[in-house]
Amino acid sequence: MALMPGLQINVGQQLKLTPQLQQSIKILQYSALEVQQTIEATLETNYMLEVDEDTLSEDDLLGTEDKPETESTDTSSDEQPLDINNDNNLSEDLEIDCNWDEVYSDFSSAKPTTSSEEFVSAENYTSEETSLHDHLYWQSDIYPWNEPEDVIADFIIDDINDEGYLSTPLPELLEAIQAQYSGTEFTLEMLEKVLQVIQQFEPTGVGARDVQESLLLQLANMAQTPYVVTARQLIREHFDWLSFHDHKRIKKMYGLNDDELTQLLKLIQSLNPRPGRDFSPESSEIIIPDLRLKRTKEGWLVELNSDAFPRLKVNSTYIDLTNNLDDSEQSKKIKEQLLEAKGLIKSIHSRGETLLKVGSFIVERQQAFFEEGEQAMQPLVLRDVAEHLNLHESTISRATNQKYIQTPRGTFELKYFFSSGVSQYGSADQSATAIKAHIKSLIDQEDPKKPLSDSKLMQLLESEKDISVARRTIAKYREALGIPSSSERKKLNKFKL
């Protein structure tokens, strides 16, 4: 049997993502608590990394690199030379292989956003734990569906279970949708198209119909290295070989030696067979704000939360001791420890830069919200931030999920400020969040004996708020707010009275 083109031909190719870049992406995706846990774990195992107990400042996230010129920088430890076997590249200023174009090199707090109005105290909002469905609905709400696709997306997301898998076959979902929306034509092809989009949502691998499809989705989202390409081919064509641990056949089919097989299996084992588990209730965390928003004389000012993380530096004592080392094994160990320490510091630095840039832009765009509340929320989607900051949308998604900002109105997850624009007839788009707030306000003020119907809400929004949206949109937002229909509210109010 002829061997298929396999890993052995291309195994010498370099990975597209350097270890430093992979770590930076991972650290950006972490919540503040996860970053704290990573720091604690690294401090326990890496003697080259230590906490700078002398000074805690707004730059705790950044170590001692690339600070603004206006701020004082303690460079005493950075100037210590490290001379191991005359290798000048092992100095404290060792260059890290990070070429992350999605990170800005200059770090500074955002310029205050000016406003002529005084802040008025309002209800204190606090972000709640995000469920898997909440996370999927948020991504769906800011995706530009047409109306039939929007209906299909809601059905599909509702059907995804807590482990991240689609529970019902698409033909059965199609029957359910057609039964509820008999006046609109839906096809199986439409459902497949919408599902393919949802399968690109985070967490990676969500919306799959089985483990095999979920693993393939995760591999498709990775840099296509030889190992990834081979893993995709193996899972797609011979998934049962993995299930039965038939390693001999895998090696023969793909021309692998023992080391290559080990690396391939290690890659596959790193995938998540239950992508929805990260959003399960038992994974709830303490909310630690990454950013703080405060009002100054000049306007709103966004800052990094300097209390969230310890300030890190490379241990200068060990650097001094290593100058006299001749043992090559010890030198190699020090190289590894130094790379890890510097890499973590730089990754946290990059995370802080990115969050500050993203948070500052969000505050600038949503300034009216901080002045007036939810009803003043402006339309904002990931693409808006990505284009303004010249970043990829996936970076913005990582930088807003489980990242919080502490404000005078409460603590919010950054993704809270994203809201799709609802098109109107002849007027500027309104954000979905603002429309929901107006609907809730009108219902709160209604006569309990004569609750407002969706049609009446539509008329009031148009006449009083200059918001022109369809009745179906009103019903959808009312249901999202957990508010019963007018007839049901009338029954409830009658019971209360």
C-alpha positions in Angstrom: 0.0 0.0 0.0 1.4 3.3 -1.1 2.0 5.8 1.7 -0.1 8.9 1.6 1.7 12.3 1.8 2.4 12.6 5.5 4.1 14.5 8.2 7.6 13.2 7.5 7.9 15.3 4.3 7.2 18.6 6.0 8.2 18.0 9.6 11.2 20.3 9.4 9.0 23.4 8.7 8.9 26.1 11.3 5.7 26.9 13.2 3.9 30.1 12.1 3.2 31.1 15.7 6.3 31.5 17.9 6.1 30.3 21.5 6.1 33.9 22.7 3.2 34.9 20.3 1.2 31.8 21.4 1.7 32.8 25.0 0.7 36.4 24.4 -2.5 35.3 22.7 -3.3 32.9 25.6 -2.6 35.6 28.3 -4.8 38.1 26.4 -7.6 35.6 26.4 -7.3 34.9 30.2 -9.5 36.6 32.8 -7.7 38.6 35.5 -8.1 35.8 37.9 -6.5 33.3 35.4 -3.6 35.7 34.9 -3.1 35.9 38.7 -3.1 32.1 38.9 -0.6 31.8 36.0 1.7 34.3 37.8 1.5 32.4 41.1 2.2 29.1 39.4 5.2 30.5 37.5 6.6 32.2 40.6 6.6 28.8 42.3 8.6 27.0 39.6 10.8 29.7 38.0 13.5 31.2 40.2 14.4 33.8 37.6 11.0 35.5 38.1 10.1 37.5 41.3 7.7 40.1 42.5 9.1 43.6 42.8 8.1 44.5 46.4 9.7 47.9 46.3 7.2 49.7 44.2 3.6 49.1 43.1 2.4 51.5 40.5 0.0 51.8 37.6 2.6 49.9 35.6 2.4 46.7 37.5 1.3 44.9 34.4 4.2 46.0 32.4 7.4 45.1 34.4 10.0 47.6 33.6 9.8 47.8 29.8 8.5 50.4 27.4 7.0 52.8 29.9 6.0 56.3 29.0 8.9 58.8 29.1 7.0 60.9 31.6 7.1 58.1 34.2 10.1 57.1 36.2 11.5 53.7 35.5 13.5 51.5 37.8 16.1 49.9 35.5 18.6 48.7 38.1 17.8 45.1 37.5 17.6 45.4 33.7 21.1 46.8 33.5 22.6 43.7 35.2 24.6 41.8 32.5 24.2 38.0 32.2 27.3 36.4 30.7 27.0 32.7 30.3 29.7 31.1 28.2 30.2 34.5 26.6 26.8 34.4 25.0 25.8 38.1 24.8 22.3 37.3 23.8 21.5 36.0 27.2 21.5 39.5 28.9 18.6 40.6 30.9 17.5 42.5 27.8 17.3 39.3 25.9 15.2 39.8 22.8 12.0 37.8 22.9 10.7 36.2 19.7 7.5 38.2 19.8 6.4 40.0 16.6 2.8 40.6 17.5 1.5 43.1 15.0 -1.8 43.3 16.9 -0.1 44.9 20.0 0.8 48.6 20.2 4.4 49.4 21.3 3.6 52.6 23.1 1.8 52.4 26.5 0.0 55.3 28.1 -3.3 56.0 29.7 -5.9 57.2 27.4 -6.5 60.9 27.1 -9.5 62.0 29.0 -12.8 62.0 27.1 -14.2 65.5 27.6 -17.8 66.2 28.3 -19.7 69.4 29.2 -22.3 67.6 31.4 -21.9 66.7 35.0 -22.2 63.1 35.9 -25.6 62.1 37.4 -25.7 59.2 39.9 -27.6 56.3 38.6 -28.4 52.6 39.3 -25.3 50.6 40.0 -25.0 47.8 37.5 -22.9 44.8 38.1 -21.9 42.3 35.5 -23.3 38.8 36.1 -21.7 35.4 35.3 -21.9 34.8 31.6 -23.5 31.5 30.5 -22.6 29.7 27.3 -25.9 30.8 25.7 -25.4 34.4 26.8 -22.0 34.3 25.2 -23.4 32.9 22.0 -26.3 35.2 21.9 -24.0 38.2 22.3 -22.0 37.1 19.3 -25.1 36.5 17.3 -26.6 39.9 18.2 -23.7 41.7 16.6 -23.6 39.5 13.5 -25.3 41.0 10.4 -28.0 38.3 9.9 -31.0 38.9 7.7 -34.4 38.3 9.3 -34.8 34.5 8.5 -31.2 33.8 9.5 -31.8 35.7 12.8 -34.7 33.3 13.6 -32.7 30.3 12.7 -29.7 31.4 14.8 -31.9 31.8 17.9 -33.2 28.2 17.4 -29.8 26.7 16.9 -28.3 28.5 19.9 -31.2 27.5 22.1 -30.6 23.9 21.1 -26.8 23.9 22.0 -26.3 22.0 25.3 -24.1 23.0 28.1 -21.1 21.0 26.7 -21.4 23.1 23.5 -23.0 20.5 21.1 -26.1 20.8 18.9 -28.6 18.4 20.5 -31.2 18.1 17.7 -30.6 17.1 14.1 -31.1 20.0 11.6 -34.0 18.3 9.8 -35.9 18.2 13.2 -35.0 21.8 13.9 -36.3 22.8 10.5 -39.6 21.2 11.3 -39.8 23.1 14.6 -39.0 26.4 13.0 -41.5 25.9 10.2 -44.2 25.0 12.7 -43.7 28.3 14.6 -43.1 30.5 11.6 -45.5 29.1 9.0 -45.6 32.3 7.0 -41.8 32.3 6.2 -40.0 29.8 4.0 -37.0 28.0 5.6 -34.7 25.4 4.0 -32.2 22.9 5.3 -29.5 24.7 3.3 -30.3 27.9 5.3 -29.9 26.1 8.6 -26.6 24.6 7.4 -25.3 28.1 6.4 -26.3 29.6 9.8 -24.8 26.7 11.7 -21.5 27.1 9.9 -21.4 30.8 11.1 -22.2 29.9 14.7 -19.5 27.2 14.6 -17.0 30.1 14.0 -18.1 31.7 17.3 -16.2 31.3 20.5 -15.6 29.0 22.3 -13.9 27.3 19.4 -15.5 24.0 18.5 -19.0 25.1 19.7 -22.1 24.0 17.7 -20.6 20.7 16.5 -22.9 17.7 16.2 -20.3 15.2 17.7 -16.8 15.1 19.2 -15.2 14.5 15.8 -16.7 17.6 14.2 -15.8 19.7 17.3 -12.1 18.6 17.1 -12.0 19.4 13.4 -13.4 22.8 14.0 -10.8 23.5 16.6 -8.0 22.3 14.4 -9.3 24.4 11.5 -9.0 27.5 13.7 -5.3 26.8 14.4 -2.2 27.7 12.3 -1.9 25.0 9.7 1.4 23.4 10.7 2.3 19.9 9.5 1.1 18.4 12.7 -2.3 20.2 12.5 -2.8 19.2 8.9 -2.0 15.5 9.7 -4.3 15.7 12.8 -7.2 17.0 10.7 -6.7 14.2 8.2 -6.4 11.5 10.8 -9.6 12.7 12.7 -11.6 13.2 9.5 -10.7 9.8 7.9 -9.6 7.5 10.7 -11.2 8.8 13.9 -11.9 5.2 15.1 -8.1 4.5 15.1 -7.7 7.1 17.8 -10.6 5.7 19.8 -9.0 2.2 19.7 -5.5 3.5 20.3 -4.4 1.9 17.0 -1.0 3.7 17.0 0.7 1.2 14.8 -1.7 1.8 11.9 -1.5 5.6 12.4 2.3 5.5 12.2 2.2 3.3 9.1 -0.5 5.3 7.3 1.1 8.7 7.9 4.8 7.7 7.9 5.5 8.8 11.4 8.3 7.8 13.8 7.7 7.4 17.6 8.6 11.0 18.4 6.3 12.4 15.6 3.5 10.2 16.8 3.9 11.5 20.3 3.8 15.1 19.2 0.7 14.4 17.0 -1.1 12.7 19.9 -0.1 15.5 22.3 -1.6 18.1 19.9 -4.9 16.1 19.6 -5.1 15.7 23.4 -4.7 19.4 23.9 -8.1 20.0 22.2 -11.2 20.5 24.2 -13.8 17.7 23.7 -16.4 19.7 25.7 -16.0 23.3 24.5 -19.0 24.6 26.5 -17.7 23.4 29.9 -15.8 26.7 30.5 -19.1 28.4 30.9 -20.6 26.0 33.3 -21.8 27.3 36.7 -19.1 25.6 38.6 -16.5 27.7 36.7 -17.8 31.0 38.1 -15.1 33.4 39.3 -14.5 36.4 41.4 -14.8 39.5 39.2 -11.5 41.4 39.2 -11.7 44.6 37.0 -8.8 44.9 34.5 -9.6 48.6 33.9 -10.9 51.6 35.9 -12.8 54.5 34.6 -12.8 57.8 36.6 -13.9 61.3 36.0 -11.4 64.1 36.0 -11.6 67.8 35.3 -10.6 67.1 31.7 -13.2 64.3 31.2 -13.3 60.5 31.5 -10.0 58.7 32.1 -9.4 55.0 31.5 -6.6 53.4 33.5 -5.3 49.9 34.1 -6.2 48.4 37.5 -2.8 48.5 39.2 -4.1 46.5 42.2 -4.9 43.5 40.0 -1.5 42.1 39.5 1.9 42.1 41.2 4.8 43.9 39.5 7.2 41.3 38.1 10.9 41.5 37.4 13.7 39.2 36.6 15.7 38.1 39.7 18.9 40.1 39.7 20.5 37.9 42.4 20.5 34.8 40.2 21.7 36.9 37.2 24.8 37.8 39.3 25.4 34.2 40.3 25.2 32.9 36.8 28.2 35.0 35.6 30.6 32.4 37.2 28.8 29.3 35.9 30.7 26.9 33.6 28.2 24.0 33.7 26.5 23.8 30.3 23.4 22.0 31.8 23.0 24.7 34.4 23.4 27.4 31.6 20.7 25.7 29.5 18.4 25.6 32.5 19.0 29.3 33.2 18.3 30.1 29.5 15.0 28.4 29.7 14.0 30.0 33.0 15.0 33.4 31.7 13.1 33.0 28.5 10.0 32.0 30.5 10.3 34.9 32.9 10.9 37.5 30.2 8.2 35.9 28.1 5.5 36.1 30.8 6.4 39.7 31.6 6.2 40.7 28.0 2.9 38.8 27.5 1.3 40.6 30.5 2.7 43.9 29.2 1.1 43.2 25.8 -2.2 42.3 27.4 -2.3 45.5 29.4 -1.6 47.6 26.3 -4.3 45.9 24.3 -6.9 46.2 27.0 -6.2 49.8 27.5 -6.5 50.6 23.8 -9.7 48.7 23.5 -11.2 50.0 26.7 -10.4 53.6 25.8 -12.0 53.3 22.4 -15.1 51.8 24.0 -15.4 54.6 26.5 -15.0 57.2 23.8 -17.7 55.7 21.7 -20.1 54.9 24.6 -19.5 58.2 26.5 -23.2 59.0 26.4 -23.9 55.8 28.3 -21.7 56.9 31.2 -23.5 60.2 31.2 -27.1 59.1 30.8 -27.4 55.4 31.1 -28.5 52.4 29.0 -30.9 54.5 26.9 -28.0 56.4 25.4 -26.0 53.3 24.4 -24.6 53.6 20.9 -24.4 50.8 18.3 -20.9 49.2 18.4 -19.7 45.9 17.0 -16.3 44.1 17.1 -15.5 45.3 13.5 -15.7 49.0 14.6 -13.0 48.5 17.2 -10.9 46.3 15.1 -10.8 48.7 12.2 -10.1 51.7 14.4 -7.2 50.0 16.3 -6.0 48.1 13.2 -6.4 44.8 15.0 -8.1 41.5 14.1 -11.7 41.0 15.2 -10.6 37.8 17.1 -8.2 39.9 19.1 -11.0 42.3 20.1 -13.2 39.3 21.1 -10.4 37.9 23.3 -9.8 41.4 24.8 -13.4 41.9 25.8 -14.5 38.5 27.0 -14.2 38.1 30.8 -12.4 41.5 30.9 -14.1 44.0 33.3 -14.1 47.8 33.7 -14.9 49.4 37.0 -16.9 52.6 36.5 -19.0 55.1 38.5 -22.1 53.2 37.2 -20.9 49.8 38.2 -18.6 47.1 37.0 -19.2 45.8 33.5 -17.7 43.2 31.2 -16.3 45.0 28.2 -18.4 43.1 25.8 -21.5 44.6 27.5 -20.9 47.7 25.5 -21.3 46.0 22.2 -24.7 46.3 20.7 -25.8 45.8 17.1 -27.3 48.8 15.3 -31.0 48.4 14.5 -31.8 50.0 11.1 -34.6 52.6 11.1 -36.5 54.3 8.4 -34.8 57.6 7.6 -33.0 57.9 10.9 -29.7 57.0 12.4 -29.3 53.4 13.7 -30.1 52.8 17.4 -28.4 50.2 19.5 -30.3 47.2 20.6 -29.4 47.9 24.2 -30.9 51.4 24.0 -34.1 50.2 22.5 -34.5 47.5 25.2 -34.0 50.2 27.8 -36.7 52.4 26.3 -39.1 49.4 26.1 -38.5 48.6 29.7 -39.0 52.2 30.7 -42.3 52.5 28.9 -43.6 49.3 30.4 -42.5 50.3 33.9 -44.7 53.5 33.5 -47.7 51.8 31.9 -51.2 51.6 33.5 -51.4 48.2 35.2 -55.0 47.9 34.1 -54.2 48.6 30.5 -50.7 47.2 29.6 -49.1 48.3 26.4 -49.2 45.9 23.5 -46.2 45.5 21.3 -48.0 47.5 18.6 -48.6 50.3 21.0 -45.0 50.2 22.2 -43.9 50.4 18.6 -46.0 53.6 18.1 -44.8 55.2 21.4 -41.2 54.6 20.5 -41.7 56.2 17.1 -43.6 59.2 18.4 -41.7 59.9 21.6 -38.2 58.5 21.0 -38.0 58.8 17.2 -37.2 55.1 17.1 -38.8 53.2 14.1 -38.5 49.4 14.4 -40.8 46.5 13.5 -43.3 45.0 15.9 -41.5 41.7 15.7 -38.3 43.5 17.0 -40.3 44.9 19.9 -41.5 41.4 20.8 -38.1 39.9 20.5 -36.5 42.5 22.8 -39.4 42.4 25.3 -38.9 38.6 25.5 -35.1 39.0 25.9 -35.9 41.3 28.9 -38.0 38.5 30.4 -41.2 40.7 30.2 -44.4 38.8 29.5 -46.9 39.9 26.7 -49.5 42.5 27.4 -52.2 39.9 27.9 -50.1 38.0 30.4 -49.1 41.2 32.2 -52.8 42.1 32.5 -53.5 38.8 34.1 -50.6 39.1 36.5 -51.5 42.7 37.4 -55.1 41.6 38.1 -53.9 38.9 40.4 -51.7 41.5 42.3 -54.5 43.9 42.6 
